[in-house]
Amino acid sequence: MTIDNNRQDCRQTLAAAFKALSDDAVKAGWSECDVALALAELAEAHVAEVGAKVIVEGFNQSQLYAASARLKF
């Protein structure tokens, strides 16, 4: 399995859970906009955390670069 296929598999696997989480939050009473912003903020914080690990622990910089290239704001 190539790295791109692995990322695609990961994204597909997470997509259903992500959608369910978003739907559950809306059903709980939050607006779609609030949910979307909260999820984006959580994702951004996670990317920052992973980035800190790259710096501190010396993970492969190309992996972080490849991951950040997929983010579209």
Gaussian input, Z-matrix of N, CA and C with variables (Angstrom, degrees):
# hf/3-21g

backbone

0 1
 N
 C     1     B1
 C     2     B2     1     A1
 N     3     B3     2     A2     1     D1
 C     4     B4     3     A3     2     D2
 C     5     B5     4     A4     3     D3
 N     6     B6     5     A5     4     D4
 C     7     B7     6     A6     5     D5
 C     8     B8     7     A7     6     D6
 N     9     B9     8     A8     7     D7
 C    10    B10     9     A9     8     D8
 C    11    B11    10    A10     9     D9
 N    12    B12    11    A11    10    D10
 C    13    B13    12    A12    11    D11
 C    14    B14    13    A13    12    D12
 N    15    B15    14    A14    13    D13
 C    16    B16    15    A15    14    D14
 C    17    B17    16    A16    15    D15
 N    18    B18    17    A17    16    D16
 C    19    B19    18    A18    17    D17
 C    20    B20    19    A19    18    D18
 N    21    B21    20    A20    19    D19
 C    22    B22    21    A21    20    D20
 C    23    B23    22    A22    21    D21
 N    24    B24    23    A23    22    D22
 C    25    B25    24    A24    23    D23
 C    26    B26    25    A25    24    D24
 N    27    B27    26    A26    25    D25
 C    28    B28    27    A27    26    D26
 C    29    B29    28    A28    27    D27
 N    30    B30    29    A29    28    D28
 C    31    B31    30    A30    29    D29
 C    32    B32    31    A31    30    D30
 N    33    B33    32    A32    31    D31
 C    34    B34    33    A33    32    D32
 C    35    B35    34    A34    33    D33
 N    36    B36    35    A35    34    D34
 C    37    B37    36    A36    35    D35
 C    38    B38    37    A37    36    D36
 N    39    B39    38    A38    37    D37
 C    40    B40    39    A39    38    D38
 C    41    B41    40    A40    39    D39
 N    42    B42    41    A41    40    D40
 C    43    B43    42    A42    41    D41
 C    44    B44    43    A43    42    D42
 N    45    B45    44    A44    43    D43
 C    46    B46    45    A45    44    D44
 C    47    B47    46    A46    45    D45
 N    48    B48    47    A47    46    D46
 C    49    B49    48    A48    47    D47
 C    50    B50    49    A49    48    D48
 N    51    B51    50    A50    49    D49
 C    52    B52    51    A51    50    D50
 C    53    B53    52    A52    51    D51
 N    54    B54    53    A53    52    D52
 C    55    B55    54    A54    53    D53
 C    56    B56    55    A55    54    D54
 N    57    B57    56    A56    55    D55
 C    58    B58    57    A57    56    D56
 C    59    B59    58    A58    57    D57
 N    60    B60    59    A59    58    D58
 C    61    B61    60    A60    59    D59
 C    62    B62    61    A61    60    D60
 N    63    B63    62    A62    61    D61
 C    64    B64    63    A63    62    D62
 C    65    B65    64    A64    63    D63
 N    66    B66    65    A65    64    D64
 C    67    B67    66    A66    65    D65
 C    68    B68    67    A67    66    D66
 N    69    B69    68    A68    67    D67
 C    70    B70    69    A69    68    D68
 C    71    B71    70    A70    69    D69
 N    72    B72    71    A71    70    D70
 C    73    B73    72    A72    71    D71
 C    74    B74    73    A73    72    D72
 N    75    B75    74    A74    73    D73
 C    76    B76    75    A75    74    D74
 C    77    B77    76    A76    75    D75
 N    78    B78    77    A77    76    D76
 C    79    B79    78    A78    77    D77
 C    80    B80    79    A79    78    D78
 N    81    B81    80    A80    79    D79
 C    82    B82    81    A81    80    D80
 C    83    B83    82    A82    81    D81
 N    84    B84    83    A83    82    D82
 C    85    B85    84    A84    83    D83
 C    86    B86    85    A85    84    D84
 N    87    B87    86    A86    85    D85
 C    88    B88    87    A87    86    D86
 C    89    B89    88    A88    87    D87
 N    90    B90    89    A89    88    D88
 C    91    B91    90    A90    89    D89
 C    92    B92    91    A91    90    D90
 N    93    B93    92    A92    91    D91
 C    94    B94    93    A93    92    D92
 C    95    B95    94    A94    93    D93
 N    96    B96    95    A95    94    D94
 C    97    B97    96    A96    95    D95
 C    98    B98    97    A97    96    D96
 N    99    B99    98    A98    97    D97
 C   100   B100    99    A99    98    D98
 C   101   B101   100   A100    99    D99
 N   102   B102   101   A101   100   D100
 C   103   B103   102   A102   101   D101
 C   104   B104   103   A103   102   D102
 N   105   B105   104   A104   103   D103
 C   106   B106   105   A105   104   D104
 C   107   B107   106   A106   105   D105
 N   108   B108   107   A107   106   D106
 C   109   B109   108   A108   107   D107
 C   110   B110   109   A109   108   D108
 N   111   B111   110   A110   109   D109
 C   112   B112   111   A111   110   D110
 C   113   B113   112   A112   111   D111
 N   114   B114   113   A113   112   D112
 C   115   B115   114   A114   113   D113
 C   116   B116   115   A115   114   D114
 N   117   B117   116   A116   115   D115
 C   118   B118   117   A117   116   D116
 C   119   B119   118   A118   117   D117
 N   120   B120   119   A119   118   D118
 C   121   B121   120   A120   119   D119
 C   122   B122   121   A121   120   D120
 N   123   B123   122   A122   121   D121
 C   124   B124   123   A123   122   D122
 C   125   B125   124   A124   123   D123
 N   126   B126   125   A125   124   D124
 C   127   B127   126   A126   125   D125
 C   128   B128   127   A127   126   D126
 N   129   B129   128   A128   127   D127
 C   130   B130   129   A129   128   D128
 C   131   B131   130   A130   129   D129
 N   132   B132   131   A131   130   D130
 C   133   B133   132   A132   131   D131
 C   134   B134   133   A133   132   D132
 N   135   B135   134   A134   133   D133
 C   136   B136   135   A135   134   D134
 C   137   B137   136   A136   135   D135
 N   138   B138   137   A137   136   D136
 C   139   B139   138   A138   137   D137
 C   140   B140   139   A139   138   D138
 N   141   B141   140   A140   139   D139
 C   142   B142   141   A141   140   D140
 C   143   B143   142   A142   141   D141
 N   144   B144   143   A143   142   D142
 C   145   B145   144   A144   143   D143
 C   146   B146   145   A145   144   D144
 N   147   B147   146   A146   145   D145
 C   148   B148   147   A147   146   D146
 C   149   B149   148   A148   147   D147
 N   150   B150   149   A149   148   D148
 C   151   B151   150   A150   149   D149
 C   152   B152   151   A151   150   D150
 N   153   B153   152   A152   151   D151
 C   154   B154   153   A153   152   D152
 C   155   B155   154   A154   153   D153
 N   156   B156   155   A155   154   D154
 C   157   B157   156   A156   155   D155
 C   158   B158   157   A157   156   D156
 N   159   B159   158   A158   157   D157
 C   160   B160   159   A159   158   D158
 C   161   B161   160   A160   159   D159
 N   162   B162   161   A161   160   D160
 C   163   B163   162   A162   161   D161
 C   164   B164   163   A163   162   D162
 N   165   B165   164   A164   163   D163
 C   166   B166   165   A165   164   D164
 C   167   B167   166   A166   165   D165
 N   168   B168   167   A167   166   D166
 C   169   B169   168   A168   167   D167
 C   170   B170   169   A169   168   D168
 N   171   B171   170   A170   169   D169
 C   172   B172   171   A171   170   D170
 C   173   B173   172   A172   171   D171
 N   174   B174   173   A173   172   D172
 C   175   B175   174   A174   173   D173
 C   176   B176   175   A175   174   D174
 N   177   B177   176   A176   175   D175
 C   178   B178   177   A177   176   D176
 C   179   B179   178   A178   177   D177
 N   180   B180   179   A179   178   D178
 C   181   B181   180   A180   179   D179
 C   182   B182   181   A181   180   D180
 N   183   B183   182   A182   181   D181
 C   184   B184   183   A183   182   D182
 C   185   B185   184   A184   183   D183
 N   186   B186   185   A185   184   D184
 C   187   B187   186   A186   185   D185
 C   188   B188   187   A187   186   D186
 N   189   B189   188   A188   187   D187
 C   190   B190   189   A189   188   D188
 C   191   B191   190   A190   189   D189
 N   192   B192   191   A191   190   D190
 C   193   B193   192   A192   191   D191
 C   194   B194   193   A193   192   D192
 N   195   B195   194   A194   193   D193
 C   196   B196   195   A195   194   D194
 C   197   B197   196   A196   195   D195
 N   198   B198   197   A197   196   D196
 C   199   B199   198   A198   197   D197
 C   200   B200   199   A199   198   D198
 N   201   B201   200   A200   199   D199
 C   202   B202   201   A201   200   D200
 C   203   B203   202   A202   201   D201
 N   204   B204   203   A203   202   D202
 C   205   B205   204   A204   203   D203
 C   206   B206   205   A205   204   D204
 N   207   B207   206   A206   205   D205
 C   208   B208   207   A207   206   D206
 C   209   B209   208   A208   207   D207
 N   210   B210   209   A209   208   D208
 C   211   B211   210   A210   209   D209
 C   212   B212   211   A211   210   D210
 N   213   B213   212   A212   211   D211
 C   214   B214   213   A213   212   D212
 C   215   B215   214   A214   213   D213
 N   216   B216   215   A215   214   D214
 C   217   B217   216   A216   215   D215
 C   218   B218   217   A217   216   D216

   B1=1.4594
   B2=1.5270
   B3=1.3041
   B4=1.4572
   B5=1.5236
   B6=1.3194
   B7=1.4498
   B8=1.5233
   B9=1.3451
   B10=1.4631
   B11=1.5232
   B12=1.3373
   B13=1.4633
   B14=1.5228
   B15=1.3146
   B16=1.4515
   B17=1.5307
   B18=1.3172
   B19=1.4664
   B20=1.5221
   B21=1.3267
   B22=1.4614
   B23=1.5274
   B24=1.3202
   B25=1.4658
   B26=1.5316
   B27=1.3130
   B28=1.4641
   B29=1.5247
   B30=1.3131
   B31=1.4706
   B32=1.5280
   B33=1.3168
   B34=1.4651
   B35=1.5256
   B36=1.3042
   B37=1.4575
   B38=1.5300
   B39=1.3067
   B40=1.4671
   B41=1.5217
   B42=1.3163
   B43=1.4652
   B44=1.5209
   B45=1.3108
   B46=1.4724
   B47=1.5262
   B48=1.3179
   B49=1.4626
   B50=1.5244
   B51=1.3170
   B52=1.4592
   B53=1.5317
   B54=1.3313
   B55=1.4719
   B56=1.5228
   B57=1.3203
   B58=1.4656
   B59=1.5279
   B60=1.3199
   B61=1.4639
   B62=1.5186
   B63=1.3232
   B64=1.4541
   B65=1.5235
   B66=1.3264
   B67=1.4694
   B68=1.5245
   B69=1.3330
   B70=1.4625
   B71=1.5318
   B72=1.3152
   B73=1.4659
   B74=1.5279
   B75=1.3250
   B76=1.4727
   B77=1.5276
   B78=1.3286
   B79=1.4652
   B80=1.5263
   B81=1.3269
   B82=1.4653
   B83=1.5264
   B84=1.3537
   B85=1.4531
   B86=1.5135
   B87=1.3193
   B88=1.4568
   B89=1.5181
   B90=1.3153
   B91=1.4666
   B92=1.5266
   B93=1.3338
   B94=1.4666
   B95=1.5213
   B96=1.3336
   B97=1.4657
   B98=1.5279
   B99=1.3354
   B100=1.4661
   B101=1.5233
   B102=1.3229
   B103=1.4681
   B104=1.5222
   B105=1.3225
   B106=1.4643
   B107=1.5250
   B108=1.3177
   B109=1.4646
   B110=1.5203
   B111=1.3300
   B112=1.4577
   B113=1.5312
   B114=1.3302
   B115=1.4639
   B116=1.5249
   B117=1.3249
   B118=1.4637
   B119=1.5338
   B120=1.3311
   B121=1.4666
   B122=1.5239
   B123=1.3241
   B124=1.4644
   B125=1.5224
   B126=1.3267
   B127=1.4669
   B128=1.5229
   B129=1.3269
   B130=1.4661
   B131=1.5253
   B132=1.3308
   B133=1.4621
   B134=1.5254
   B135=1.3206
   B136=1.4657
   B137=1.5250
   B138=1.3238
   B139=1.4692
   B140=1.5320
   B141=1.3279
   B142=1.4657
   B143=1.5297
   B144=1.3235
   B145=1.4653
   B146=1.5260
   B147=1.3230
   B148=1.4602
   B149=1.5268
   B150=1.3209
   B151=1.4629
   B152=1.5134
   B153=1.3293
   B154=1.4626
   B155=1.5274
   B156=1.3197
   B157=1.4636
   B158=1.5240
   B159=1.3255
   B160=1.4644
   B161=1.5188
   B162=1.3005
   B163=1.4627
   B164=1.5270
   B165=1.3210
   B166=1.4600
   B167=1.5290
   B168=1.3152
   B169=1.4610
   B170=1.5223
   B171=1.3300
   B172=1.4512
   B173=1.5127
   B174=1.3317
   B175=1.4579
   B176=1.5264
   B177=1.2972
   B178=1.4529
   B179=1.5334
   B180=1.3159
   B181=1.4602
   B182=1.5251
   B183=1.3137
   B184=1.4589
   B185=1.5187
   B186=1.3322
   B187=1.4576
   B188=1.5258
   B189=1.3265
   B190=1.4590
   B191=1.5240
   B192=1.3296
   B193=1.4546
   B194=1.5221
   B195=1.3193
   B196=1.4734
   B197=1.5156
   B198=1.3226
   B199=1.4674
   B200=1.5293
   B201=1.3164
   B202=1.4619
   B203=1.5194
   B204=1.3123
   B205=1.4660
   B206=1.5244
   B207=1.3418
   B208=1.4621
   B209=1.5173
   B210=1.3234
   B211=1.4572
   B212=1.5230
   B213=1.3065
   B214=1.4615
   B215=1.5209
   B216=1.3357
   B217=1.4688
   B218=1.4909
   A1=108.44
   A2=117.38
   A3=120.70
   A4=109.88
   A5=115.56
   A6=120.74
   A7=110.51
   A8=117.59
   A9=120.70
   A10=111.27
   A11=117.28
   A12=120.32
   A13=111.08
   A14=116.23
   A15=120.84
   A16=110.90
   A17=116.33
   A18=120.41
   A19=110.83
   A20=116.37
   A21=120.47
   A22=109.99
   A23=117.14
   A24=121.00
   A25=110.43
   A26=116.01
   A27=120.78
   A28=109.95
   A29=115.97
   A30=120.50
   A31=111.07
   A32=116.91
   A33=120.60
   A34=110.83
   A35=117.12
   A36=121.28
   A37=110.78
   A38=116.65
   A39=120.46
   A40=113.04
   A41=118.34
   A42=121.76
   A43=112.56
   A44=118.14
   A45=120.85
   A46=111.06
   A47=116.64
   A48=120.28
   A49=110.93
   A50=116.57
   A51=121.83
   A52=110.68
   A53=115.36
   A54=120.67
   A55=110.50
   A56=117.29
   A57=121.16
   A58=110.76
   A59=117.18
   A60=121.02
   A61=110.60
   A62=116.49
   A63=121.60
   A64=110.83
   A65=116.75
   A66=120.97
   A67=111.37
   A68=117.06
   A69=120.86
   A70=111.64
   A71=116.41
   A72=120.06
   A73=111.04
   A74=116.69
   A75=120.60
   A76=109.79
   A77=116.87
   A78=120.78
   A79=111.48
   A80=116.92
   A81=121.56
   A82=112.35
   A83=115.89
   A84=118.70
   A85=117.06
   A86=117.56
   A87=118.38
   A88=109.65
   A89=115.75
   A90=119.94
   A91=109.65
   A92=116.01
   A93=120.07
   A94=111.24
   A95=115.90
   A96=120.22
   A97=110.66
   A98=116.96
   A99=120.33
   A100=110.95
   A101=115.91
   A102=120.33
   A103=110.44
   A104=116.74
   A105=120.52
   A106=111.40
   A107=116.71
   A108=119.86
   A109=111.55
   A110=117.34
   A111=120.48
   A112=111.01
   A113=116.56
   A114=119.84
   A115=111.18
   A116=117.08
   A117=120.29
   A118=110.55
   A119=116.66
   A120=120.62
   A121=110.93
   A122=116.73
   A123=120.08
   A124=111.14
   A125=116.92
   A126=120.68
   A127=110.82
   A128=116.07
   A129=120.23
   A130=110.68
   A131=116.85
   A132=120.60
   A133=110.79
   A134=116.36
   A135=119.72
   A136=110.91
   A137=116.81
   A138=120.44
   A139=109.93
   A140=116.96
   A141=120.61
   A142=110.61
   A143=116.46
   A144=120.85
   A145=111.15
   A146=116.05
   A147=120.24
   A148=109.69
   A149=116.48
   A150=120.60
   A151=111.94
   A152=116.76
   A153=120.65
   A154=110.69
   A155=116.41
   A156=119.78
   A157=110.74
   A158=115.72
   A159=119.85
   A160=109.63
   A161=116.00
   A162=120.72
   A163=110.61
   A164=116.79
   A165=121.28
   A166=112.19
   A167=116.23
   A168=119.86
   A169=113.77
   A170=117.00
   A171=120.55
   A172=115.08
   A173=117.25
   A174=119.69
   A175=109.04
   A176=116.32
   A177=122.99
   A178=110.28
   A179=117.06
   A180=122.40
   A181=112.12
   A182=117.33
   A183=119.12
   A184=111.16
   A185=118.35
   A186=121.18
   A187=110.34
   A188=117.05
   A189=120.29
   A190=110.49
   A191=117.33
   A192=120.54
   A193=110.64
   A194=116.11
   A195=120.27
   A196=110.51
   A197=117.10
   A198=120.46
   A199=110.85
   A200=117.09
   A201=119.98
   A202=111.66
   A203=117.82
   A204=120.93
   A205=111.59
   A206=117.03
   A207=120.74
   A208=111.77
   A209=118.65
   A210=120.70
   A211=109.46
   A212=115.63
   A213=120.64
   A214=107.87
   A215=115.19
   A216=120.04
   A217=109.72
   D1=130.66
   D2=178.94
   D3=-79.01
   D4=166.09
   D5=179.26
   D6=-61.25
   D7=-42.59
   D8=-179.88
   D9=-62.85
   D10=-41.83
   D11=177.41
   D12=-64.77
   D13=-38.77
   D14=178.71
   D15=-62.69
   D16=-43.69
   D17=178.01
   D18=-63.99
   D19=-41.35
   D20=179.57
   D21=-64.14
   D22=-42.57
   D23=177.48
   D24=-61.26
   D25=-43.14
   D26=179.06
   D27=-61.94
   D28=-46.41
   D29=-179.34
   D30=-61.65
   D31=-43.96
   D32=179.44
   D33=-64.08
   D34=-39.55
   D35=179.93
   D36=-66.02
   D37=-41.60
   D38=-178.76
   D39=-76.14
   D40=-24.25
   D41=-173.84
   D42=-58.92
   D43=-44.45
   D44=-178.75
   D45=-65.09
   D46=-43.59
   D47=178.96
   D48=-66.14
   D49=-38.77
   D50=178.38
   D51=-62.64
   D52=-45.33
   D53=178.73
   D54=-63.30
   D55=-43.14
   D56=179.08
   D57=-62.59
   D58=-41.94
   D59=178.01
   D60=-61.63
   D61=-45.72
   D62=178.98
   D63=-62.13
   D64=-47.22
   D65=179.73
   D66=-61.16
   D67=-42.15
   D68=179.22
   D69=-62.76
   D70=-39.38
   D71=179.36
   D72=-66.09
   D73=-40.71
   D74=177.53
   D75=-65.13
   D76=-42.91
   D77=178.14
   D78=-62.60
   D79=-28.41
   D80=178.83
   D81=-77.28
   D82=-8.10
   D83=174.04
   D84=118.85
   D85=-8.04
   D86=178.36
   D87=-81.85
   D88=149.98
   D89=178.95
   D90=-72.68
   D91=155.78
   D92=177.56
   D93=-57.74
   D94=-37.15
   D95=179.70
   D96=-64.46
   D97=-47.01
   D98=179.39
   D99=-61.56
   D100=-41.59
   D101=179.30
   D102=-63.99
   D103=-46.67
   D104=-179.76
   D105=-60.27
   D106=-44.03
   D107=179.42
   D108=-65.72
   D109=-41.96
   D110=179.10
   D111=-62.82
   D112=-43.86
   D113=178.87
   D114=-64.80
   D115=-39.34
   D116=178.27
   D117=-64.70
   D118=-40.82
   D119=178.51
   D120=-64.95
   D121=-41.14
   D122=177.51
   D123=-64.36
   D124=-42.12
   D125=178.05
   D126=-63.33
   D127=-42.48
   D128=179.32
   D129=-62.39
   D130=-42.18
   D131=178.47
   D132=-63.61
   D133=-37.81
   D134=178.81
   D135=-66.85
   D136=-41.86
   D137=177.54
   D138=-61.41
   D139=-40.58
   D140=178.25
   D141=-64.08
   D142=-40.31
   D143=178.67
   D144=-63.63
   D145=-44.11
   D146=177.94
   D147=-64.27
   D148=-39.71
   D149=177.70
   D150=-61.28
   D151=-39.70
   D152=177.63
   D153=-63.51
   D154=-38.16
   D155=177.26
   D156=-63.92
   D157=-37.73
   D158=178.31
   D159=-60.07
   D160=-44.75
   D161=-178.20
   D162=-68.62
   D163=-47.49
   D164=-174.38
   D165=-75.35
   D166=-43.27
   D167=-172.67
   D168=-100.83
   D169=-5.93
   D170=175.90
   D171=74.55
   D172=34.47
   D173=175.49
   D174=-62.23
   D175=166.84
   D176=-178.77
   D177=-65.78
   D178=114.49
   D179=-178.83
   D180=-59.85
   D181=-33.43
   D182=-178.53
   D183=-65.25
   D184=-30.86
   D185=177.46
   D186=-66.14
   D187=-44.14
   D188=178.48
   D189=-65.40
   D190=-41.90
   D191=179.17
   D192=-61.20
   D193=-44.66
   D194=179.57
   D195=-62.46
   D196=-40.31
   D197=179.44
   D198=-66.96
   D199=-42.95
   D200=-178.17
   D201=-68.46
   D202=-27.98
   D203=179.60
   D204=-65.89
   D205=-24.43
   D206=-179.60
   D207=-81.10
   D208=-15.93
   D209=-178.88
   D210=-76.54
   D211=131.14
   D212=179.46
   D213=-127.85
   D214=115.60
   D215=-179.95
   D216=-110.35

